[in-house]
Structure formats: C-alpha cells, structure tokens
Amino acid sequence: MASLIFAVAFAAGCPHGGTREEALPLSDSEDQVVRGLLQAAEVDGRVLDAAGRRRLLRVASEQKCPCPELAAEALSECVTPRPPQRCLRAPFAVRAILRGIVRKEPDDKLSARLLERFGPRDPERIELAGAACRGEPAAPVTLVLFSDFECPFCALARQLVEVLEKEAGSRLRVCFKHYPLTEIHARALGAALAAAAAQRQGKFWAMHDRIFEHQKELDRDDLLEHARELGLDLGRFRADLDSSAVRLQVERDRAEAIRLGFGGTPTFFVNGRIMSDPKTIPELLDWIAEALALRRAASPASRPASAPATAPRR
C-alpha cells in the first residue's frame, strides 16, 4: 500500500487543541469526505482510528487550500480523490496532516510547520557560486545543507543525505554551505576552513567525509594529518588554510545563514524552501516528489499543445 512517506503541507487555520468530539463516529457524509482525502493522499485508511479520522476531517476543513488561487476554499474542498488535481499541492497537504496525526503532534506544532513550508513566503535565493555541490547541475531538485563539522547531528545528516542521494539518483543535486557555530563548537571554524582549503584542490567531499568520520580530531595538527592522508599538497593546503580568501568563503556562508534567519544545524533547503519537517528519508523523498510535481507542471513541454490556458494551480 502507499504509505505516509510522502508528505507536504500548508496551514493557515487557527490552532486547535482537539476535543472529545474527535472520538465520536463520523456521519456518512463526513466519512465520504475522509475517504476522499485518504484516496487523494494514496494512504490506506487503516492507519487511522476513529479519532484520527475525525481529526483529519477537522484539520483538513480548517486549513486553507495551498494554492493561492483557491485559498478561499478549505483543503478538504480543493482536493480531489483522483488526478488531475485542481491544486497540485493538495494531496501533499493531506499526507502531511496524516503524518502529524500518526505522530500525535499537537495542532499548534503541526500548523506552524505547515505554514512555514507552504505559507506565502517565496523560496529563498541561496548563493551557490563557489559552493561545493555534487550531482547533475540540471537536476530538478537542489538540496542545500548548512552544516557545522563539529555538530554531532550534522554527522548524522551526512549519512542521511548519502542514502537520499542513492534513492533520488539524478533527480537530486546536493550543495554544502558552511555554518560553524563557533559559540558552542570551538573547532568548527578550523574544520570549515580545512574543508574549504581542500576544495581548492578538488577534495572537498573527501575532506568533508574524513572530518565527519574523525569529529574528535579537529585540532590544526589533526587537520594537517587529514590533508596528508588524502594526498593533498601540504604546502598549498597550509597556505590556503591560513588565507583570507578561504576565510572569506566560510564567512560568506555564515553571513548568509544568519540572513536566512535559522538558528541551528543541520538546516536543509529544498529548492529554496527551508525544511522544518523531521529529517528522515521518507520526509525528504516527499519534498523531492513535491518539487518534481511542481517542476513538471511549470514546464511547457509537460503540457500538450491543445492544453487549456488554465493549468493546475501550484
């Protein structure tokens, strides 16, 4: 069966704490709406108990449709059980709500996360000139990761991204941006400088992997040893490590992170949208699926010449 691994959402309704009525059985008309929502999301209805089904109905009725042209409608009204969808994002919105229900997220947390992802804010423009990237430049989805080499969660994110790249294949490009949190990680800046210096010899990703595999070994002597093990020109590496150009590269990344306004690492942006969902392979694959759907809809080649002017809303 299709699972909850594809989830995306929008929220603009008021937080709701849940009530006893959510334990009441649905009427026939309400159950028909819920079945339509589940069908659109391609999710087996058995994932929800009676209270979960009623909560899905309530939340989907409170949330605005994620397409601006249909924002006067509720999500439960703008989603259709079968393709084509009037709003491409609507099934993703339903999946996100379902995921929150299964995780037993409170409404305020779910709504805040959904609003951040599908609110009116445009995707961020992130400067990638000079950034270390891998994958096809023309890939339809770009994942930008702001990371700190001394952060243990960033080390886990590195493993997650590697699995994601295998799953997504040529659909995904990954770009790394430095955000050393020097207030709490005393050696993060030095590690970032070492990776940026290695990049100048074409060995960024090799140094990236080695640093994360040796997170306790980030003193200067350790970094020089890493460079030696990777076969770098040590004289050139030392010069770059201490150069103003390499420091400026790292500082520009950090300044951009501050401009973007997030507070920690790792932080992911998928096609310019910050990802606040839990960082899991299913969640990330869902973001990729949504980005691909929007890209296809925006491509003139994806529509037949006789297609009407009113394409599905995004």
C-alpha positions in Angstrom: 0.0 0.0 0.0 1.0 3.6 -0.4 2.5 4.8 2.9 2.9 8.1 4.7 6.4 8.5 3.4 5.2 11.3 1.0 4.1 14.3 3.0 3.9 18.1 2.3 1.6 20.7 3.6 0.2 24.2 4.1 -1.6 25.7 7.0 -3.3 29.0 7.8 -6.0 28.0 10.3 -6.2 28.7 14.0 -4.5 26.2 16.3 -7.0 23.7 17.8 -6.2 21.5 20.8 -8.6 18.7 20.0 -11.9 17.9 21.7 -13.9 15.0 22.9 -15.9 15.1 19.7 -13.0 13.6 17.9 -13.9 10.3 19.5 -17.4 10.4 18.0 -18.1 8.3 14.9 -18.4 10.1 11.6 -21.6 10.6 9.7 -22.0 9.0 6.3 -21.2 12.4 4.6 -18.2 13.0 6.8 -16.9 9.5 6.2 -17.2 10.1 2.5 -15.0 13.2 2.7 -12.4 11.4 4.8 -12.3 8.5 2.3 -11.8 11.1 -0.5 -8.9 12.7 1.4 -7.2 9.3 2.0 -7.7 8.3 -1.6 -6.1 11.6 -2.8 -3.2 11.1 -0.5 -2.9 7.4 -1.6 -2.9 6.3 2.0 -4.6 3.2 3.4 -7.3 4.4 5.8 -6.4 1.7 8.3 -3.5 3.9 9.6 -6.2 5.9 11.4 -8.5 5.0 14.2 -11.9 6.7 14.6 -10.4 9.7 16.5 -7.7 10.1 13.9 -10.3 10.1 11.0 -12.3 12.8 12.8 -9.2 14.8 13.4 -8.2 14.6 9.8 -11.6 15.8 8.7 -11.4 18.7 11.2 -7.9 19.8 10.3 -8.4 19.5 6.5 -11.6 21.6 6.9 -9.7 24.3 8.9 -6.7 24.6 6.6 -6.8 26.8 3.5 -6.1 25.2 0.1 -2.4 25.5 -0.5 -2.8 27.1 -4.0 -3.3 30.9 -3.8 -6.0 30.9 -6.5 -8.1 28.5 -4.4 -7.2 29.9 -1.0 -10.9 30.8 -0.4 -11.6 27.1 -0.2 -10.7 24.7 2.6 -8.2 22.0 1.9 -10.9 19.4 2.2 -12.8 21.2 -0.6 -9.9 21.7 -3.1 -8.5 18.2 -3.0 -10.0 15.6 -5.4 -9.9 11.8 -4.9 -8.3 11.2 -8.2 -6.0 13.0 -10.7 -6.0 15.5 -12.2 -5.8 17.7 -9.1 -7.2 21.2 -9.1 -4.3 22.1 -6.8 -1.1 20.0 -7.1 -0.1 20.6 -3.5 -3.4 19.4 -2.0 -2.6 15.7 -1.8 0.8 16.5 -0.2 -1.0 18.7 2.3 -3.3 15.8 3.3 -0.3 13.5 3.7 1.4 16.0 6.0 -1.6 16.2 8.2 -1.9 12.4 8.3 1.8 12.2 9.3 1.2 14.7 12.1 -1.8 12.8 13.3 0.1 9.5 13.3 2.9 11.2 15.2 0.3 12.7 17.6 1.6 16.2 17.0 -0.4 18.9 18.7 -2.2 21.2 16.3 -0.1 24.3 17.1 3.1 22.5 16.2 1.7 20.9 13.1 0.2 24.2 11.9 3.4 26.1 12.4 5.4 23.6 10.5 3.0 23.5 7.6 2.7 27.3 7.4 6.4 27.6 7.3 6.6 25.3 4.3 3.6 26.5 2.4 2.9 30.0 3.5 3.1 33.0 1.2 6.8 33.4 1.6 8.7 32.9 -1.7 11.6 30.4 -1.9 14.9 31.8 -0.7 17.6 32.7 -3.2 20.7 30.9 -1.9 24.1 31.8 -3.4 25.7 28.7 -4.7 28.6 30.2 -6.7 31.7 28.7 -5.1 29.7 26.2 -3.0 30.7 22.5 -3.1 28.0 20.7 -5.0 27.6 17.1 -6.3 25.0 15.8 -8.7 23.8 17.0 -12.0 23.7 20.8 -12.3 20.4 20.5 -14.2 18.8 18.2 -11.6 15.2 19.3 -10.9 15.8 19.3 -7.1 18.6 21.1 -5.2 19.2 20.3 -1.6 21.3 22.9 0.2 22.7 21.8 3.5 24.0 24.3 6.1 26.3 22.3 8.3 28.8 22.5 11.2 31.6 20.0 11.2 31.7 19.7 15.0 27.9 19.2 15.3 27.0 15.6 16.0 23.6 16.0 14.3 25.4 17.2 11.2 27.4 14.0 11.1 24.1 12.0 11.2 22.7 14.3 8.5 25.7 13.5 6.3 24.7 9.8 6.4 21.1 10.6 5.7 22.0 12.6 2.7 24.1 9.8 1.3 21.2 7.4 1.5 18.9 10.1 0.0 21.3 10.5 -3.0 21.1 6.8 -3.7 17.3 6.9 -3.6 16.9 10.0 -5.6 19.6 9.5 -8.2 19.9 12.0 -11.0 16.8 13.9 -9.7 18.9 15.5 -6.9 21.8 17.8 -6.5 23.4 18.4 -3.1 25.2 21.6 -2.1 27.1 22.2 1.1 27.2 25.6 2.9 29.4 26.3 6.0 27.8 27.4 9.2 30.3 26.9 12.0 28.6 27.6 15.3 31.7 29.0 17.0 29.8 30.0 20.2 29.4 26.3 21.1 31.9 24.5 18.8 35.4 25.9 19.3 37.0 23.8 16.5 34.2 24.1 13.9 35.7 27.1 12.2 39.0 25.5 11.7 37.3 22.4 10.3 35.3 24.5 7.9 38.5 26.3 6.7 40.2 22.9 6.2 37.3 21.7 4.0 37.3 24.9 2.0 41.1 24.6 1.6 40.7 21.1 0.4 38.0 22.2 -2.1 40.7 24.3 -3.8 42.5 21.0 -4.6 39.3 19.2 -5.7 39.0 17.3 -2.5 36.2 19.0 -0.6 33.9 15.9 -0.3 36.8 13.7 0.6 37.8 16.1 3.4 34.1 16.5 4.3 33.8 12.7 4.9 37.1 12.4 6.7 36.3 15.2 9.2 32.9 13.8 10.0 34.4 10.4 10.5 37.0 11.9 12.9 35.0 14.5 14.7 37.1 14.3 17.8 40.3 15.1 15.7 39.8 18.7 14.6 42.9 20.5 16.0 45.2 22.0 13.5 47.7 19.1 13.6 44.7 16.8 13.1 43.6 18.7 10.0 47.1 18.6 8.5 47.1 14.9 9.1 43.8 14.6 7.3 45.2 16.5 4.4 48.2 14.2 4.3 46.1 11.1 4.3 44.0 12.5 1.4 47.1 13.1 -0.6 46.8 16.9 -0.7 49.7 19.2 -1.5 50.5 20.1 2.1 52.3 23.4 1.3 49.4 24.6 -0.7 46.9 23.3 1.9 48.6 25.2 4.7 48.7 28.4 2.7 45.0 28.1 1.8 44.1 27.2 5.3 45.5 30.5 6.5 44.4 32.6 3.6 41.9 35.4 3.7 40.2 34.0 0.6 39.3 30.8 2.3 38.2 32.5 5.4 36.1 34.9 3.4 34.4 31.9 1.7 33.4 30.4 5.0 32.3 33.8 6.5 30.1 34.5 3.5 28.3 31.2 4.0 27.9 32.0 7.7 26.6 35.5 6.9 24.1 34.0 4.5 22.9 31.6 7.2 22.3 34.5 9.5 20.5 36.4 6.8 18.2 33.4 6.3 17.3 33.5 9.9 17.5 29.9 11.1 19.2 29.1 14.4 20.9 25.8 14.2 22.5 23.0 12.2 21.9 20.9 10.2 19.4 23.0 8.2 18.1 21.9 4.8 16.7 23.9 2.0 14.9 22.1 -0.8 14.6 24.2 -3.9 14.9 27.3 -1.7 12.4 26.3 0.9 13.5 25.6 4.4 12.7 22.1 5.7 11.3 22.1 9.2 9.9 18.5 9.0 11.8 15.8 10.8 14.9 14.9 8.8 14.2 11.4 7.6 14.5 9.7 4.2 10.7 9.4 3.8 10.2 13.2 4.6 13.0 14.2 2.2 11.7 11.9 -0.5 8.3 13.6 -0.1 9.9 17.0 -0.6 11.5 15.8 -3.7 8.3 14.3 -5.0 6.5 17.7 -4.5 9.3 19.6 -6.1 9.2 17.3 -9.1 5.5 17.7 -9.5 5.7 21.4 -9.4 8.6 21.4 -11.9 6.7 19.2 -14.3 3.6 21.4 -14.1 5.7 24.6 -14.7 7.4 23.1 -17.8 5.7 24.0 -21.1 6.9 20.7 -22.6 4.9 18.8 -20.0 1.6 20.1 -21.4 0.1 19.2 -24.8 -0.2 22.0 -27.3 -4.0 21.8 -27.0 -4.0 22.1 -23.3 -6.2 24.9 -21.9 -4.6 28.1 -20.6 -5.7 27.2 -17.0 -3.1 24.7 -15.8 -3.3 23.1 -12.4 -2.7 25.6 -9.6 0.6 25.3 -7.8 
